[in-house]
Amino acid sequence: MTEQTYCDRLVQDTPFLTSLGRLSEQQVDRIILQLNRYYPQILSNKDAEKFRNPKLSLRVRLCDLLGHLQRSGERDCQEFYRALYIHAQPLHSCLPSRHALRPVAFLTCLGLAAGLALLIYCCPPDPKVLPGARRVLGFSPVIIDRHVSRFLLAFLTDDLGGL
């Protein structure tokens, strides 16, 4: 699975961001001003004026801004997300692309845990195969919840009794 770029995320989040009532006019103006002031290479004064034009509807201006950022490149999209986080943090946490990242992180952790469990439990009892692996596991109860740590400590004490 390839990592999702900020431009990919912006394509995925555009329908959500442009739907009615998601971003207020003030929030959009603040985002545009931040991109213009701190990163004039992302939004020039001319671009900022165009995207802040009150004669156009907010949705049209926002669609134009997001399209401009997608065409500009990865760094520009990343700075948009930074500005969105600063000026609309509750909305930033609800983005569809952020929800898609959570299952991937969970599956990664689950896969790592399953792999470690298979390595430890299916490994021959020869202490030369993984020297010190059981000692490393001895420190993991500090991190693991106390219910799981009881079982882990019981496994370690049974195993150390045979050494």
N, C-alpha and C positions, 0 to 999 in steps of 0.2 A: 504494500500500500504506500503510495507516495504522499509526502507531506503536503498539506493544503497551503497554498501561498495566500498572502493578503489580497492579491487581486482575485483569486478564486473565491475567497471568502466574501469579497465585496460583490461579486456577481451573484453569489448565493443569497446575500443579505439585502440586495437592492429592492426586491419586491416588498420585503418586510419594512425597510426604512422609508419607502415612498408611500406606504399605505396611509390612508387618511388619519391624521391625529397622532401619529407616532412622534414626530419631531415638531416642535413649535417653530415659528418664524424666528424668535429670539435665539433659540438653540442653533438653528442653521446659520444665522448671522454670526454668532460667536465662533462657530466652527470655521466658517469662511475667513473671518478676521484673524483667527489664530493661524490658519494655514498661510494667510497673506503676510502677516506681521513677522512670524518666526521663520517661515519658510517661503520667502518670496520667489524662490526658484520653482516651488510647487504651484503657487497661485500668484500671478503678477497682479498689479493694481488693476489693470484692464479686465482680467479674468474675475477678480473679486467684485468689481463693479457690475459685471455682467450677471454673476450669480446672486447678487444682492438686489437686482432690479425689481422694485416693487410693482412694476407694471405686469410682470409675469406671475403666474400662480406659484405658490411655494412648491408644489409637486413638480412642476416643470423645471424650476430652478434646481431643485434637488436632484432630479433625474439627469440634468445637464452636468451638474457638479460631479456626480458619481461616475458618469460616462467619461468625463474629462480625466478623473483620477485613474480610472481603469486603463485608459489609453496612455497615461503618463508613466506608469510603472509601479513596481513593487514598493519602493520606498515611499512614494506618494500615498499609496493605499494604506501603508502602515501608519503614516502620520495622520491620516484621516481617522483611523481607529483610535489613535492616541487622543486626538481632539474630541472624538465622540465619547471616549471614556471620561475625559475631564468635564465636558459640558452636559452629558446625558448618561451618567453612570447607570441608573436603573434600566434604561433602554439597552445600553451596551451589554448588560448581563443577560438580557433576554434574546439576544441575536440568535437566529437559527444556526449559524456557523459555530457558535460557542457550544450549543447543545450537541452538535455532531462530534465535537472533540471529546466530550465526557465519556461516551461509550468506548472510544478508542483507548483512552487512558485506562479505563477499567479493564478492558480486554488485555491490554499489555501487562498490567499488574497481575491479572489472573494467570496469564501464560507464564510469566516469570515464576510465580509461586508454584504452579503445577510442575514446571521444569525442575525447580529446586527440590520439590518433594520427591519426584521420580529419581533424581540423582541421589538423594540421601537414602531413600528407602529401598531402592533397587540395586544399590552399590554393594559389591561383596563386602563381607565384614572384615576384610583385610585392612588393618590400619595404615598400611603403606600406600594404599590407593589414593585416599584423600586425607593426608595427614593434616590435622588441625581443623578440619571442616566441622567436626563436632564441637570444638572449642568456640569457633566463630558462632555457631548456632546457639551456644550458651549465652551469648550476649544479646541475642535477639529478643528475649522476653522483656527487655527494657522498652522496646518499641511496640511489641505485640500486646494486645489486650490481655488482661489477667486470666481470662477463661482459657484462652488458647495457650498461654504460657504454662499453665499447670500441666497440660498434656505434653508439651515440649520438654519441660523439665523432667517429667516422669520418664520420657523416652531417653533422655540424656543420662539420667541416673542408672537406668537399667543397662544401658550400653557401657557406661564407665565401670560398672561393677565387674564386667567380664574382662577388662584390660589388665 
